[in-house]
């Protein structure tokens, strides 16, 4: 994959444009209520909301730190946190989050890890995350979300769950049956080459085989250390719960009439948003995320309250972390932010 995007800043403008369009659509009949709610918000409460949005990223940073310390005992938490924000930045500005893992691997190489170690570490992190997100989503749907009785929510959630489950199955095949996975990869890449979607088939296959080797090495290393494996698994669960619970916490801060009985259904809706966004081929799933949020949470708290919550949730959980990640990545690469930047330049394997 030579190029994940043509220009970082064009994509950022595209994300903002999609978000604005989605917000106009979501707020057209409730903008007065939303504006009154947000404009009168205490600055300290806004700061608290931003803090809630950063907690999942800090937890992710600790996960990266735990994994990295299996290789380098002196790996610091601050570098793990920076890595998480960089991953959030590149995932947020590339279609279907395709750039995050490349950027994270690059950042780890800058911190002294070998290419194979960095690729394997990020791969095992993604593997465990995908398993947790699917298991959690299925549990949430069975226990809580099925009570929503909303056809559109069930349909979109189902499609997203299938997409995420498919990724988990592929990763499981990658671990348990590497030869079979190699044949599937060869078939898929050959098909894409024949359909003129990709060039340099041989080079892509070579890079894919290296990724497979690194992934299996990382899996073997982490699964041997049961303490690390279960610690990372538990931390990923905590990370997701922090992320899913943010809308409820923001609603409570805004003074929306919520009871404890609303907590778990809203947690399930947070899972629905995350799973459903996974197959949206847009940077940051912008536009779709906002619309799905209002659609889903209006079933519990009403459209006006859902719209107010959505704006602050998106601000705290997406835009602030993306801006921070962009800052860290620019510093890491010594990029001039005022010049045109291509992903092929950002992720050059030969950079030091």
C-alpha positions as CSV (number, residue, x, y, z in Angstrom):
1,X,0.0,0.0,0.0
2,X,2.0,3.0,-1.3
3,X,-0.4,5.7,-0.3
4,X,-3.1,5.8,2.4
5,X,-4.2,9.3,1.5
6,X,-3.1,12.0,-0.8
7,X,-2.7,14.8,1.7
8,X,-3.1,15.0,5.5
9,X,-4.5,18.5,5.6
10,X,-7.0,17.9,2.7
11,X,-8.3,14.9,4.7
12,X,-8.6,17.0,7.8
13,X,-10.6,19.6,5.9
14,X,-12.7,16.7,4.5
15,X,-13.3,15.4,8.0
16,X,-14.4,18.8,9.3
17,X,-16.7,19.3,6.3
18,X,-18.4,16.0,6.7
19,X,-18.8,16.7,10.4
20,X,-20.3,20.1,9.8
21,X,-22.7,18.7,7.3
22,X,-23.8,15.9,9.7
23,X,-24.3,18.4,12.5
24,X,-26.4,20.7,10.3
25,X,-28.6,17.7,9.5
26,X,-28.8,16.6,13.1
27,X,-29.4,20.0,14.6
28,X,-31.8,21.6,12.1
29,X,-34.8,21.3,14.3
30,X,-33.2,21.5,17.8
31,X,-30.2,23.9,17.3
32,X,-31.6,26.5,19.8
33,X,-31.8,23.9,22.6
34,X,-28.4,22.6,21.8
35,X,-26.8,26.0,21.6
36,X,-28.3,27.0,24.9
37,X,-27.0,23.8,26.6
38,X,-23.4,24.1,25.3
39,X,-23.0,27.9,25.5
40,X,-23.9,28.0,29.2
41,X,-21.6,25.0,30.0
42,X,-19.2,25.7,32.9
43,X,-15.5,25.8,31.6
44,X,-14.5,23.4,34.4
45,X,-17.2,20.9,33.2
46,X,-15.9,21.2,29.7
47,X,-12.4,20.4,31.0
48,X,-13.8,17.4,32.8
49,X,-15.4,16.2,29.6
50,X,-12.1,16.6,27.7
51,X,-10.4,14.5,30.4
52,X,-13.0,11.8,30.0
53,X,-12.3,11.7,26.3
54,X,-8.5,11.3,26.9
55,X,-8.8,8.4,29.4
56,X,-9.2,5.7,26.8
57,X,-6.1,7.0,25.0
58,X,-4.1,7.0,28.2
59,X,-5.2,3.4,28.9
60,X,-4.2,2.5,25.3
61,X,-0.8,4.1,26.0
62,X,-0.4,1.9,29.1
63,X,-1.3,-1.2,27.0
64,X,1.4,-0.3,24.5
65,X,3.8,0.3,27.4
66,X,3.1,-3.2,28.9
67,X,3.7,-4.9,25.5
68,X,6.8,-2.8,24.8
69,X,8.3,-3.7,28.2
70,X,8.3,-7.4,27.1
71,X,11.0,-6.2,24.7
72,X,12.6,-3.2,26.4
73,X,12.2,-3.1,30.2
74,X,13.0,0.6,30.2
75,X,10.2,1.6,27.8
76,X,8.5,4.6,29.4
77,X,4.7,5.2,29.8
78,X,5.0,8.7,28.2
79,X,6.2,7.1,25.0
80,X,3.4,4.6,25.1
81,X,0.8,7.4,25.5
82,X,2.4,9.4,22.7
83,X,2.2,6.2,20.5
84,X,-1.5,5.8,21.3
85,X,-2.3,9.4,20.3
86,X,-0.2,9.1,17.1
87,X,-2.2,5.9,16.3
88,X,-5.5,7.8,17.0
89,X,-4.3,10.7,14.7
90,X,-3.4,8.6,11.7
91,X,-6.4,6.3,12.2
92,X,-8.7,9.3,12.4
93,X,-7.5,10.9,9.2
94,X,-7.2,7.8,6.9
95,X,-10.1,5.8,5.4
96,X,-11.2,2.9,7.5
97,X,-8.4,3.7,10.0
98,X,-5.8,2.2,7.7
99,X,-2.9,4.5,8.7
100,X,-2.8,4.1,12.5
101,X,-0.8,0.9,12.7
102,X,1.8,2.0,10.2
103,X,2.4,5.2,12.2
104,X,2.5,3.4,15.5
105,X,5.1,1.0,14.2
106,X,7.2,3.9,12.9
107,X,7.0,5.6,16.3
108,X,8.1,2.5,18.1
109,X,11.1,2.2,15.7
110,X,12.0,5.7,16.6
111,X,12.1,4.6,20.3
112,X,14.6,1.9,19.5
113,X,12.5,-1.2,18.7
114,X,13.4,-3.2,15.5
115,X,11.0,-3.2,12.6
116,X,9.9,-6.8,13.3
117,X,9.4,-6.0,17.0
118,X,7.3,-2.9,16.3
119,X,5.2,-4.6,13.7
120,X,4.6,-7.6,15.9
121,X,3.8,-5.5,19.0
122,X,1.2,-3.4,17.1
123,X,-0.3,-6.5,15.5
124,X,-0.8,-8.3,18.8
125,X,-2.4,-5.2,20.2
126,X,-4.8,-5.0,17.3
127,X,-5.6,-8.7,17.5
128,X,-6.5,-8.6,21.2
129,X,-8.5,-5.4,20.7
130,X,-10.6,-6.9,17.9
131,X,-11.4,-10.0,20.0
132,X,-12.5,-7.8,22.9
133,X,-14.6,-5.5,20.8
134,X,-16.5,-8.4,19.1
135,X,-17.1,-10.3,22.4
136,X,-18.2,-7.2,24.2
137,X,-20.5,-6.1,21.3
138,X,-22.2,-9.5,21.2
139,X,-22.7,-9.5,24.9
140,X,-24.0,-5.9,24.9
141,X,-26.5,-6.7,22.1
142,X,-27.9,-9.8,23.7
143,X,-28.2,-8.4,27.2
144,X,-29.1,-4.7,26.5
145,X,-29.3,-3.5,22.9
146,X,-32.0,-6.1,21.8
147,X,-34.4,-4.3,24.1
148,X,-34.2,-1.1,21.9
149,X,-36.4,-2.7,19.3
150,X,-35.2,-0.4,16.6
151,X,-34.9,-1.9,13.1
152,X,-32.3,0.5,11.7
153,X,-30.0,0.2,14.8
154,X,-30.2,-3.6,14.6
155,X,-29.4,-3.7,10.9
156,X,-26.4,-1.3,11.0
157,X,-25.1,-3.0,14.2
158,X,-25.4,-6.4,12.6
159,X,-23.5,-5.4,9.5
160,X,-20.7,-3.8,11.6
161,X,-20.5,-6.9,13.9
162,X,-20.2,-9.2,10.9
163,X,-17.3,-7.0,9.5
164,X,-15.5,-7.0,12.9
165,X,-16.1,-10.8,13.3
166,X,-14.7,-11.4,9.8
167,X,-11.5,-9.6,10.9
168,X,-11.2,-11.7,14.0
169,X,-11.7,-14.9,12.0
170,X,-8.9,-13.8,9.6
171,X,-6.6,-13.1,12.5
172,X,-7.4,-16.4,14.1
173,X,-6.6,-18.2,10.8
174,X,-3.4,-16.1,10.7
175,X,-2.4,-17.5,14.1
176,X,-3.6,-21.1,13.9
177,X,-3.2,-21.8,10.2
178,X,-0.5,-19.6,8.8
179,X,-0.2,-21.6,5.6
180,X,-3.9,-21.3,4.9
181,X,-3.8,-17.6,5.6
182,X,-0.9,-17.3,3.2
183,X,-3.0,-19.0,0.5
184,X,-6.0,-16.7,1.2
185,X,-3.7,-13.6,1.1
186,X,-2.1,-14.7,-2.1
187,X,-5.5,-15.3,-3.7
188,X,-6.9,-11.9,-2.4
189,X,-3.8,-9.9,-3.5
190,X,-3.8,-11.7,-6.9
191,X,-7.5,-10.9,-7.4
192,X,-7.0,-7.2,-6.6
193,X,-4.0,-7.1,-9.0
194,X,-6.1,-8.6,-11.8
195,X,-8.9,-6.0,-11.0
196,X,-6.2,-3.2,-11.4
197,X,-6.7,-2.1,-7.7
198,X,-3.1,-2.7,-6.8
199,X,0.3,-2.8,-8.6
200,X,3.6,-4.5,-7.7
201,X,1.9,-7.7,-6.6
202,X,5.2,-9.4,-5.8
203,X,6.4,-6.6,-3.5
204,X,3.1,-6.5,-1.7
205,X,3.2,-10.3,-1.2
206,X,6.7,-10.1,0.1
207,X,5.7,-7.4,2.7
208,X,2.6,-9.3,3.6
209,X,4.7,-12.4,4.3
210,X,7.0,-10.4,6.5
211,X,4.0,-9.1,8.4
212,X,2.7,-12.6,9.0
213,X,6.1,-13.7,10.3
214,X,6.3,-10.8,12.7
215,X,2.7,-11.3,13.9
216,X,3.2,-14.9,14.7
217,X,6.5,-14.2,16.5
218,X,4.7,-11.6,18.6
219,X,1.8,-13.9,19.3
220,X,4.1,-16.6,20.5
221,X,6.0,-14.3,22.7
222,X,3.0,-12.7,24.4
223,X,0.9,-15.9,24.8
224,X,3.9,-17.5,26.6
225,X,3.6,-14.8,29.1
226,X,0.1,-15.4,30.5
227,X,0.4,-12.5,32.9
228,X,1.0,-10.0,30.1
229,X,-1.6,-11.5,27.9
230,X,-4.4,-11.3,30.4
231,X,-3.3,-7.9,31.6
232,X,-3.5,-6.5,28.1
233,X,-6.8,-8.2,27.6
234,X,-8.2,-6.7,30.8
235,X,-6.8,-3.3,29.9
236,X,-8.4,-3.4,26.5
237,X,-11.8,-4.2,28.1
238,X,-11.3,-1.2,30.5
239,X,-10.4,1.0,27.6
240,X,-13.6,0.1,25.7
241,X,-15.7,0.6,28.8
242,X,-14.2,4.0,29.4
243,X,-15.0,4.9,25.8
244,X,-18.5,3.5,25.7
245,X,-19.4,5.2,29.0
246,X,-18.4,8.7,27.9
247,X,-21.9,9.6,26.5
248,X,-23.6,8.7,29.8
249,X,-21.0,10.7,31.8
250,X,-21.3,13.7,29.4
251,X,-25.1,13.6,29.7
252,X,-24.9,13.6,33.5
253,X,-22.5,16.5,33.4
254,X,-24.9,18.4,31.1
255,X,-27.7,17.8,33.6
256,X,-29.8,15.5,31.3
257,X,-32.3,13.5,33.3
258,X,-30.6,10.1,33.5
259,X,-30.9,7.3,36.0
260,X,-28.5,4.4,36.8
261,X,-30.8,2.2,34.8
262,X,-29.8,4.2,31.6
263,X,-26.1,3.4,32.1
264,X,-25.9,0.0,30.6
265,X,-28.3,0.6,27.7
266,X,-26.2,3.7,26.8
267,X,-23.0,1.6,27.2
268,X,-24.5,-0.8,24.7
269,X,-25.3,2.1,22.3
270,X,-21.7,3.2,22.6
271,X,-20.6,-0.3,21.5
272,X,-23.1,-0.1,18.6
273,X,-21.5,3.2,17.4
274,X,-18.0,1.8,17.5
275,X,-18.8,-1.5,15.8
276,X,-21.0,0.1,13.1
277,X,-18.3,2.7,12.2
278,X,-15.7,0.0,11.5
279,X,-16.8,-0.6,7.9
280,X,-17.3,3.1,6.9
281,X,-14.6,4.0,4.3
282,X,-14.3,7.6,5.4
283,X,-11.6,9.3,7.5
284,X,-12.7,9.2,11.1
285,X,-16.1,7.8,9.9
286,X,-17.0,11.5,9.8
287,X,-20.6,12.4,9.0
288,X,-21.7,8.8,9.7
289,X,-20.6,8.8,13.3
290,X,-22.6,11.9,14.2
291,X,-25.7,10.7,12.4
292,X,-25.6,7.3,14.1
293,X,-25.0,8.8,17.5
294,X,-28.0,11.0,17.3
295,X,-30.1,8.2,15.9
296,X,-29.1,5.8,18.6
297,X,-29.1,7.9,21.7
298,X,-32.3,9.8,20.8
299,X,-34.1,6.5,21.6
300,X,-33.1,7.0,25.3
301,X,-32.6,10.8,25.9
302,X,-34.4,12.5,23.0
303,X,-33.0,14.2,19.9
304,X,-32.1,17.6,21.5
305,X,-30.1,16.0,24.4
306,X,-28.5,13.5,22.0
307,X,-27.3,16.2,19.7
308,X,-25.8,18.2,22.6
309,X,-24.1,15.1,23.9
310,X,-22.9,14.2,20.5
311,X,-21.1,17.5,19.9
312,X,-19.2,17.3,23.2
313,X,-18.5,13.6,22.8
314,X,-17.1,14.0,19.4
315,X,-15.0,17.0,20.5
316,X,-13.6,15.1,23.5
317,X,-13.2,11.6,22.0
318,X,-12.1,12.5,18.5
319,X,-11.0,16.0,17.7
320,X,-8.9,16.8,20.8
321,X,-7.0,13.4,20.7
322,X,-6.5,13.8,16.9
323,X,-5.0,17.3,17.3
324,X,-2.8,16.0,20.1
325,X,-1.7,13.0,18.0
326,X,-1.0,15.3,15.1
327,X,1.2,17.5,17.2
328,X,3.2,14.5,18.5
329,X,3.6,13.0,15.0
330,X,4.7,16.3,13.6
331,X,7.4,16.6,16.3
332,X,8.4,13.0,15.8
333,X,8.9,13.4,12.1
334,X,10.1,17.1,12.2
335,X,7.3,17.9,9.7
336,X,6.6,21.4,8.4
337,X,2.8,21.5,9.0
338,X,2.4,24.3,6.4
339,X,3.7,22.2,3.5
340,X,1.8,19.5,1.6
341,X,2.3,16.1,3.2
342,X,1.8,12.7,1.7
343,X,1.4,9.5,3.7
344,X,4.1,7.8,1.5
345,X,6.4,10.5,2.9
346,X,5.3,10.1,6.5
347,X,5.7,6.3,6.6
348,X,8.9,5.9,4.7
349,X,10.6,2.8,6.0
350,X,14.0,4.3,5.4
351,X,13.5,7.3,7.7
352,X,15.5,7.5,10.9
